[in-house]
Amino acid sequence: MLPIDLTGKRAFIAGVADDGGFGFAIAKAMAEAGASVCVGTWPPALNIFLNLLERGKMDASLALPGGGKFGFEKIYPLDASYDTLADAPEEIRESKRYKERGDFSIEGVTAAIASDFGARPLDIVVHSLANGPEVKKPLLDTSRSGYLAAVSVSAYSLVSMVRNLGPLMRPGGSFLSLTYMAGERVIPGYGGGMSSAKAALESDTRTLAYEAGRRFGVRVNTISAGPWASRAASAIGFIDTMIRYCKANAALPRELEAPEVGATAAFLASPLAAAITGTTVYVDNGYHSMGMAVDPTALGQ
Ligand SMILES: NC(=O)c1ccc[n+]([C@@H]2O[C@H](COP(=O)([O-])OP(=O)(O)OC[C@H]3O[C@@H](n4cnc5c(N)ncnc54)[C@H](O)[C@@H]3O)[C@@H](O)[C@H]2O)c1
């Protein structure tokens, strides 16, 4: 048997605020493989997330196939828009959902992890977050600030996380992010500079794999996932159409399941993938390799 064994490893997954997204599916797969899992949660979503956990609303999702359920070792407030607390405007720092959260910047979460677990406590870091305030606008109509916000939160945050968390990684460490086909091909409706952010994320994956590989001895990969009706994806407004379209036109005519992304993430984070870095790994039922939509009438079916 060739197992995915993450026993004794610690993962930090940024971008978990419920049990409906890829971040949660990745957390669960890593826990199933034996890792302890900490998460970073966007402060505006943190109270609801903690409530869901406390009231047992996520117990079914937390159940492990072998019995029992997994828990998060620690939940950190994280707003990936900010590298340091001083970067956050005062009105954010003083606002209700941020005020009591301490240092929610990338530097802050790095310091908190080091203080909780010691000098080199991490093996796996997952970036599973994105935000584009103008995602519903065509790129052509996107404001400069909307575009820069999308690229800042959804792409630059990975650069900052690798720089800050890289020194906390043990040998063989692995960074992973989530990207989408819209970074390579036109997906009408995926606007607001989010396509630009995904293109940057994929390019940065290659450059960071080289730079952080040499500086910290870590790997950096990204998973290009097919459409999945998470909270973030549902906010774009046409996720059901995207799912139906991909099911009809992918190489494998089936819907993607989030645990399939989780399992790929666990593999990529494991020693089994020790020589894989700088890559975009497609977990999309082969949709990316199609060059033409399947039209049953054109095929005479
Ligand atoms: N769902 C899809 O169809 C799909 C497809 C391909 C790639 N992805 C990518 O997967 C990743 C995870 O998204 P998801 O679809 O699972 O949705 P999700 O809603 O589960 O995850 C997005 C998370 O980002 C967090 N977030 C937003 N702004 C933040 C900020 N400034 N700081 C910290 N956290 C912030 C949200 O609170 C949320 O927890 C994203 O990068 C997304 O682009 C999603």
The ligand as an SDF file (V2000), in Angstrom:
LIG
                    3D

 44 48  0  0  0  0  0  0  0  0999 V2000
  -15.8000   27.3410   -6.2760 N   0  0  0  0  0  0  0  0  0  0  0  0
  -15.2930   27.2870   -7.4970 C   0  0  0  0  0  0  0  0  0  0  0  0
  -15.9910   27.0330   -8.4730 O   0  0  0  0  0  0  0  0  0  0  0  0
  -13.8180   27.5280   -7.6770 C   0  0  0  0  0  0  0  0  0  0  0  0
  -13.1860   27.0520   -8.8450 C   0  0  0  0  0  0  0  0  0  0  0  0
  -11.8030   27.2350   -8.9980 C   0  0  0  0  0  0  0  0  0  0  0  0
  -11.0830   27.8780   -7.9990 C   0  0  0  0  0  0  0  0  0  0  0  0
  -11.7160   28.3270   -6.8680 N   0  0  0  0  0  0  0  0  0  0  0  0
  -10.9160   28.9900   -5.8350 C   0  0  0  0  0  0  0  0  0  0  0  0
  -10.9510   28.2460   -4.6410 O   0  0  0  0  0  0  0  0  0  0  0  0
  -10.5840   29.1170   -3.5660 C   0  0  0  0  0  0  0  0  0  0  0  0
  -11.5670   28.9110   -2.4170 C   0  0  0  0  0  0  0  0  0  0  0  0
  -12.8420   29.3830   -2.8070 O   0  0  0  0  0  0  0  0  0  0  0  0
  -14.1760   28.5450   -2.6500 P   0  0  0  0  0  0  0  0  0  0  0  0
  -14.8770   28.5940   -3.9650 O   0  0  0  0  0  0  0  0  0  0  0  0
  -13.9020   27.2450   -2.0280 O   0  0  0  0  0  0  0  0  0  0  0  0
  -15.0660   29.4890   -1.7080 O   0  0  0  0  0  0  0  0  0  0  0  0
  -15.1020   29.7550   -0.1440 P   0  0  0  0  0  0  0  0  0  0  0  0
  -16.1740   30.7530    0.0580 O   0  0  0  0  0  0  0  0  0  0  0  0
  -15.1930   28.4780    0.6310 O   0  0  0  0  0  0  0  0  0  0  0  0
  -13.6640   30.3480    0.1570 O   0  0  0  0  0  0  0  0  0  0  0  0
  -13.2740   31.6740   -0.0370 C   0  0  0  0  0  0  0  0  0  0  0  0
  -12.7740   32.1670    1.3180 C   0  0  0  0  0  0  0  0  0  0  0  0
  -12.0550   33.3790    1.1360 O   0  0  0  0  0  0  0  0  0  0  0  0
  -12.2690   34.1300    2.3230 C   0  0  0  0  0  0  0  0  0  0  0  0
  -11.8330   35.5110    2.1030 N   0  0  0  0  0  0  0  0  0  0  0  0
  -12.3590   36.4470    1.2760 C   0  0  0  0  0  0  0  0  0  0  0  0
  -11.6490   37.5840    1.3910 N   0  0  0  0  0  0  0  0  0  0  0  0
  -10.6640   37.3590    2.2850 C   0  0  0  0  0  0  0  0  0  0  0  0
   -9.6150   38.1420    2.8340 C   0  0  0  0  0  0  0  0  0  0  0  0
   -9.4460   39.4300    2.4850 N   0  0  0  0  0  0  0  0  0  0  0  0
   -8.7980   37.5820    3.7470 N   0  0  0  0  0  0  0  0  0  0  0  0
   -8.9450   36.3000    4.1250 C   0  0  0  0  0  0  0  0  0  0  0  0
   -9.9190   35.5010    3.6450 N   0  0  0  0  0  0  0  0  0  0  0  0
  -10.7670   36.0330    2.7310 C   0  0  0  0  0  0  0  0  0  0  0  0
  -13.7580   33.9660    2.5640 C   0  0  0  0  0  0  0  0  0  0  0  0
  -14.1180   34.3160    3.8830 O   0  0  0  0  0  0  0  0  0  0  0  0
  -13.9170   32.4760    2.2940 C   0  0  0  0  0  0  0  0  0  0  0  0
  -13.7130   31.7370    3.4890 O   0  0  0  0  0  0  0  0  0  0  0  0
  -10.5700   30.5310   -4.1470 C   0  0  0  0  0  0  0  0  0  0  0  0
   -9.2540   30.8990   -4.4720 O   0  0  0  0  0  0  0  0  0  0  0  0
  -11.3920   30.3640   -5.4110 C   0  0  0  0  0  0  0  0  0  0  0  0
  -11.1140   31.3470   -6.3920 O   0  0  0  0  0  0  0  0  0  0  0  0
  -13.0580   28.1470   -6.6830 C   0  0  0  0  0  0  0  0  0  0  0  0
  1  2  1  0
  2  3  2  0
  2  4  1  0
  4  5  1  0
  4 44  2  0
  5  6  2  0
  6  7  1  0
  7  8  2  0
  8  9  1  0
  8 44  1  0
  9 10  1  0
  9 42  1  0
 10 11  1  0
 11 12  1  0
 11 40  1  0
 12 13  1  0
 13 14  1  0
 14 15  2  0
 14 16  1  0
 14 17  1  0
 17 18  1  0
 18 19  2  0
 18 20  1  0
 18 21  1  0
 21 22  1  0
 22 23  1  0
 23 24  1  0
 23 38  1  0
 24 25  1  0
 25 26  1  0
 25 36  1  0
 26 27  1  0
 26 35  1  0
 27 28  2  0
 28 29  1  0
 29 30  1  0
 29 35  2  0
 30 31  1  0
 30 32  2  0
 32 33  1  0
 33 34  2  0
 34 35  1  0
 36 37  1  0
 36 38  1  0
 38 39  1  0
 40 41  1  0
 40 42  1  0
 42 43  1  0
M  CHG  2   8   1  16  -1
M  END
$$$$
